[in-house]
Amino acid sequence: MTKFNELSADEQMKSLTTVAQRILGHYELNIIDLTVINHGFNTTFSVHTPDQRFALRLNVNSRREVANVEAEIEWMSHLSDRGVVSLPRVVPTSQGETYVVDEGIERGRAIVAVLFTWLDGTIVAQLDDATDALRAAGAAMARLHLDAANFEMPAGARLPRRDDMWWGFPNVLTGSTGVLASGDHELVERCHAVIQSTVADLYRREPIHIIHADLHGGNLMWNNGELSLFDFDDCAIGTPTQDLAASLFYLRDPAHRVTLMQGYRTVAELPFGSERELSTLVLQRQLILLNYFAGTENPEHRGIFEGFLQHTRTAMEDFLP
């Protein structure tokens, strides 16, 4: 049997659509349309019924355990119940379950799936002028950080702690099967040493609690001046600066970075100790993505690796003394 990662993008989508159809059998829905809207790290389908619309997320590349998904769902429910931020709600199955585990015959390993209510609006990354939305995003992040002390992890649920270099992914860049040439290998190792030291210092100094860890413009929805957050699949145990750096990486315009941090400061003081510290963690996010592109099963994302490597090489050279 052909392995999933050897299939073309079209073949993968056909396989995952079959999985999605099987998963939706756990819900009492009259489905009139099922359309993929994102096939990246995970795969999301738009699910239409005669009078409603939902988003079905399949954890395809995610290495989340069921206990991690349970923690994510509990945190989202906590945030919604307390009105901390606006976000989608989890839709239970006809048996009252908050997620479905599919054995993923087509996939080769089990897939965890969650059905969410639909968010109307425009994804912030697609806005012509994202200034107001980014300011609101900074404020929302600060509220998440301040409220984190109020969240108690339920029994049996757990999240990974992000004090490692690769955030739980196997190191395919410089490990025993590393894909990098010697010069790039050395650059990554030198950056790794600085990053690991900075992270260790953060964990001695900053609060350690649940964070979103992926709050960028593609995971934010703007609707009539109101911001909603979604895609909590990367939530983990970390520090406020790690959360902020993950968001700042995706903002290429310095003005946008300033706006996000201004929004944060309307609620709380910025957490990081120095610009150098923050830039170190922004670079870590870039290296994590490079590592992902090198090892992903998504054919389109694998094709990004070489170009992203060139960009990352320049970033590392500029970063190192």
C-alpha positions as CSV (number, residue, x, y, z in Angstrom):
1,M,0.0,0.0,0.0
2,T,1.3,3.5,-0.9
3,K,2.2,5.5,2.2
4,F,0.2,8.7,2.8
5,N,3.3,10.9,2.5
6,E,4.0,9.4,-0.9
7,L,0.6,10.5,-2.3
8,S,0.1,13.6,-4.4
9,A,-1.7,16.5,-2.9
10,D,-4.9,15.6,-4.8
11,E,-4.7,12.0,-3.6
12,Q,-4.1,13.1,0.0
13,M,-7.2,15.3,-0.2
14,K,-9.3,12.5,-1.6
15,S,-8.2,10.2,1.3
16,L,-8.8,12.9,3.9
17,T,-12.3,13.7,2.5
18,T,-13.2,10.1,3.0
19,V,-12.0,10.3,6.6
20,A,-14.0,13.5,7.1
21,Q,-17.2,11.9,5.8
22,R,-16.7,9.0,8.1
23,I,-16.1,11.3,11.1
24,L,-19.2,13.4,10.3
25,G,-21.2,10.2,10.7
26,H,-20.9,10.7,14.4
27,Y,-23.0,13.9,14.2
28,E,-26.7,14.2,13.5
29,L,-26.3,16.7,10.6
30,N,-28.0,17.0,7.3
31,I,-24.8,17.8,5.3
32,I,-25.4,19.4,1.9
33,D,-21.8,20.4,1.2
34,L,-18.3,19.4,2.4
35,T,-15.4,21.5,1.1
36,V,-11.8,21.7,2.2
37,I,-10.8,25.3,3.1
38,N,-7.3,24.6,4.4
39,H,-4.8,21.8,3.9
40,G,-1.6,22.7,5.7
41,F,-0.4,21.7,9.1
42,N,-3.8,20.3,9.7
43,T,-6.8,20.0,7.4
44,T,-10.0,22.0,7.8
45,F,-13.3,21.4,6.0
46,S,-16.3,23.7,5.7
47,V,-19.4,21.8,6.6
48,H,-22.8,23.1,5.3
49,T,-26.2,22.1,6.5
50,P,-29.4,23.7,5.2
51,D,-29.3,26.3,8.0
52,Q,-25.9,26.2,9.6
53,R,-22.2,26.1,8.8
54,F,-19.4,24.4,10.8
55,A,-15.6,23.9,10.6
56,L,-14.2,20.4,10.9
57,R,-10.6,20.2,11.9
58,L,-8.6,17.0,11.2
59,N,-5.3,16.7,13.1
60,V,-3.2,15.5,10.1
61,N,0.3,16.7,10.7
62,S,-0.3,17.5,14.4
63,R,1.3,15.1,16.9
64,R,-1.3,15.9,19.5
65,E,-2.4,13.1,21.8
66,V,-6.0,12.8,22.9
67,A,-5.1,14.2,26.3
68,N,-3.7,17.3,24.5
69,V,-6.9,17.8,22.6
70,E,-8.9,17.4,25.8
71,A,-6.9,20.2,27.4
72,E,-7.4,22.5,24.3
73,I,-11.1,22.0,24.4
74,E,-11.3,22.6,28.1
75,W,-9.3,25.8,27.8
76,M,-11.5,27.1,25.0
77,S,-14.6,26.4,27.0
78,H,-13.1,28.2,30.0
79,L,-12.2,31.2,27.9
80,S,-15.6,31.4,26.3
81,D,-17.5,30.9,29.6
82,R,-15.5,33.7,31.3
83,G,-15.7,36.0,28.3
84,V,-12.0,36.5,28.0
85,V,-11.9,36.4,24.2
86,S,-14.3,35.6,21.4
87,L,-13.8,32.2,19.9
88,P,-15.7,29.3,18.2
89,R,-17.5,26.7,20.4
90,V,-17.0,23.0,20.1
91,V,-19.9,21.1,18.7
92,P,-20.6,17.7,20.4
93,T,-21.4,14.5,18.6
94,S,-24.8,12.9,18.8
95,Q,-23.4,11.0,21.8
96,G,-22.1,14.1,23.5
97,E,-18.4,13.6,22.8
98,T,-16.3,16.7,22.1
99,Y,-14.0,15.0,19.6
100,V,-13.8,12.0,17.4
101,V,-10.9,9.6,17.1
102,D,-10.8,8.0,13.6
103,E,-8.5,5.1,13.1
104,G,-7.4,6.6,9.8
105,I,-7.1,3.6,7.6
106,E,-6.3,5.8,4.7
107,R,-4.0,7.9,6.8
108,G,-1.9,5.1,8.4
109,R,-2.5,6.4,11.9
110,A,-5.4,7.7,14.0
111,I,-6.8,11.1,13.4
112,V,-8.4,13.3,16.1
113,A,-11.1,15.5,14.8
114,V,-13.1,18.4,16.3
115,L,-16.2,20.1,14.9
116,F,-16.5,23.9,15.7
117,T,-19.1,26.5,15.2
118,W,-18.4,28.8,12.2
119,L,-16.8,32.2,12.5
120,D,-18.0,34.9,10.1
121,G,-15.8,37.7,9.0
122,T,-12.4,38.2,7.3
123,I,-9.2,36.5,8.3
124,V,-6.9,39.2,9.6
125,A,-4.0,38.2,7.4
126,Q,-6.3,39.0,4.4
127,L,-7.3,42.5,5.5
128,D,-6.1,45.5,3.5
129,D,-5.6,47.4,6.7
130,A,-5.1,45.2,9.7
131,T,-4.1,48.0,12.2
132,D,-7.2,47.8,14.4
133,A,-7.3,44.0,14.3
134,L,-3.7,43.7,15.3
135,R,-4.1,46.1,18.1
136,A,-7.1,44.0,19.3
137,A,-5.0,40.9,18.9
138,G,-2.3,42.2,21.2
139,A,-4.9,43.1,23.8
140,A,-6.5,39.7,23.5
141,M,-3.1,38.0,24.0
142,A,-2.5,40.0,27.2
143,R,-6.0,39.0,28.5
144,L,-5.1,35.3,27.8
145,H,-1.9,35.7,29.8
146,L,-3.6,37.4,32.7
147,D,-6.4,34.9,32.9
148,A,-4.1,31.9,32.6
149,A,-3.8,31.6,36.4
150,N,-7.6,31.0,36.6
151,F,-7.4,27.9,34.4
152,E,-7.1,24.6,36.1
153,M,-6.1,21.6,33.9
154,P,-8.7,18.9,34.2
155,A,-7.8,15.4,35.4
156,G,-6.4,13.3,32.5
157,A,-5.8,16.3,30.2
158,R,-2.3,17.6,29.6
159,L,-0.2,19.8,27.4
160,P,3.4,19.8,26.3
161,R,5.9,22.2,27.9
162,R,7.6,24.3,25.3
163,D,11.1,24.6,26.9
164,D,12.7,22.5,24.1
165,M,14.3,23.9,20.9
166,W,11.9,22.1,18.4
167,W,8.7,22.3,20.3
168,G,8.1,18.6,20.2
169,F,9.0,17.9,16.6
170,P,11.8,15.5,15.7
171,N,14.9,17.4,14.7
172,V,15.4,16.6,11.0
173,L,17.7,19.5,10.4
174,T,20.7,18.6,12.4
175,G,19.9,15.3,14.0
176,S,21.3,11.9,13.0
177,T,19.4,12.1,9.7
178,G,19.9,15.9,9.3
179,V,19.2,17.3,5.8
180,L,21.4,20.4,6.0
181,A,24.8,20.9,4.4
182,S,27.7,21.5,6.8
183,G,27.6,25.3,6.6
184,D,23.9,25.5,7.4
185,H,24.3,22.8,10.0
186,E,26.8,24.9,11.9
187,L,24.7,28.0,11.7
188,V,21.7,26.2,13.2
189,E,23.8,24.7,16.0
190,R,25.2,28.1,16.9
191,C,21.7,29.6,17.0
192,H,20.4,26.6,18.9
193,A,22.9,27.3,21.7
194,V,21.8,30.9,22.1
195,I,18.1,30.1,21.8
196,Q,18.3,27.3,24.4
197,S,20.1,29.6,26.9
198,T,17.5,32.3,26.4
199,V,14.6,29.9,26.9
200,A,16.1,28.5,30.0
201,D,16.4,32.1,31.4
202,L,12.8,32.8,30.5
203,Y,11.6,29.7,32.4
204,R,13.5,30.9,35.5
205,R,12.0,34.4,35.3
206,E,8.6,34.5,33.7
207,P,5.2,32.9,34.6
208,I,4.8,29.5,33.1
209,H,1.3,28.8,32.0
210,I,-1.0,27.8,29.1
211,I,-0.4,29.9,25.9
212,H,-2.0,29.9,22.5
213,A,1.5,29.6,20.8
214,D,0.2,30.4,17.3
215,L,-1.7,33.6,17.4
216,H,-1.0,35.0,13.9
217,G,-3.1,36.7,11.3
218,G,-4.2,33.4,9.8
219,N,-5.8,32.4,13.1
220,L,-7.7,35.6,13.8
221,M,-11.1,36.6,12.4
222,W,-12.2,40.2,12.1
223,N,-16.0,40.8,11.8
224,N,-17.5,44.3,12.1
225,G,-14.8,45.6,14.4
226,E,-14.8,42.5,16.6
227,L,-11.9,40.0,16.9
228,S,-12.2,36.3,17.3
229,L,-9.4,33.8,17.9
230,F,-9.3,30.2,16.6
231,D,-7.0,27.3,15.9
232,F,-5.9,26.5,19.5
233,D,-4.3,23.3,18.3
234,D,-0.8,24.5,19.2
235,C,-1.7,25.6,22.8
236,A,0.9,24.5,25.3
237,I,2.6,25.3,28.5
238,G,5.0,28.2,28.0
239,T,5.8,31.8,28.8
240,P,4.3,35.1,27.7
241,T,7.3,36.0,25.7
242,Q,7.2,32.8,23.8
243,D,3.6,33.5,22.9
244,L,4.4,37.0,21.8
245,A,7.4,36.0,19.7
246,A,5.4,33.3,17.9
247,S,3.0,36.1,16.8
248,L,5.6,38.7,15.9
249,F,7.5,36.3,13.6
250,Y,4.6,36.4,11.1
251,L,4.5,40.2,11.0
252,R,7.1,41.4,8.4
253,D,6.1,45.1,8.6
254,P,7.8,46.6,11.7
255,A,4.8,48.9,12.1
256,H,2.5,45.9,12.5
257,R,4.8,44.5,15.2
258,V,4.6,47.8,17.0
259,T,0.8,47.9,16.7
260,L,0.5,44.4,18.2
261,M,2.7,45.3,21.1
262,Q,0.8,48.6,21.7
263,G,-2.4,46.5,21.9
264,Y,-0.8,44.3,24.5
265,R,0.2,47.3,26.6
266,T,-3.4,48.5,26.8
267,V,-4.0,45.5,29.1
268,A,-0.6,44.6,30.6
269,E,3.1,45.4,30.5
270,L,5.2,43.7,27.8
271,P,6.8,40.6,29.3
272,F,10.2,40.4,27.6
273,G,13.4,41.8,29.1
274,S,15.2,43.0,26.0
275,E,14.8,43.3,22.2
276,R,17.6,40.8,21.8
277,E,15.7,38.3,23.9
278,L,12.6,38.8,21.8
279,S,14.4,38.5,18.5
280,T,16.0,35.3,19.7
281,L,12.6,33.7,20.1
282,V,11.4,35.1,16.8
283,L,14.3,33.3,15.2
284,Q,13.4,30.1,17.1
285,R,10.0,30.2,15.5
286,Q,11.5,30.5,12.1
287,L,13.8,27.5,12.7
288,I,10.8,25.5,14.0
289,L,9.0,26.2,10.7
290,L,12.1,25.3,8.7
291,N,12.3,22.0,10.6
292,Y,8.6,21.4,9.9
293,F,9.0,22.0,6.2
294,A,11.9,19.6,6.0
295,G,9.9,16.8,7.6
296,T,6.2,17.3,6.7
297,E,4.0,14.9,4.8
298,N,2.3,17.8,3.0
299,P,3.8,17.9,-0.6
300,E,3.0,21.6,-1.1
301,H,4.8,22.5,2.2
302,R,7.8,20.2,1.5
303,G,8.2,22.3,-1.7
304,I,8.7,25.4,0.4
305,F,11.7,24.1,2.2
306,E,14.5,25.2,-0.2
307,G,13.3,28.8,-0.5
308,F,12.6,29.1,3.2
309,L,16.1,27.7,4.0
310,Q,17.7,30.6,2.0
311,H,15.6,33.1,3.9
312,T,16.4,31.4,7.2
313,R,20.1,31.3,6.4
314,T,20.2,35.1,6.0
315,A,18.2,35.5,9.2
316,M,20.7,33.4,11.1
317,E,23.7,35.2,9.6
318,D,22.2,38.5,10.6
319,F,21.4,37.3,14.1
320,L,24.8,35.8,15.0
321,P,27.7,38.1,16.1
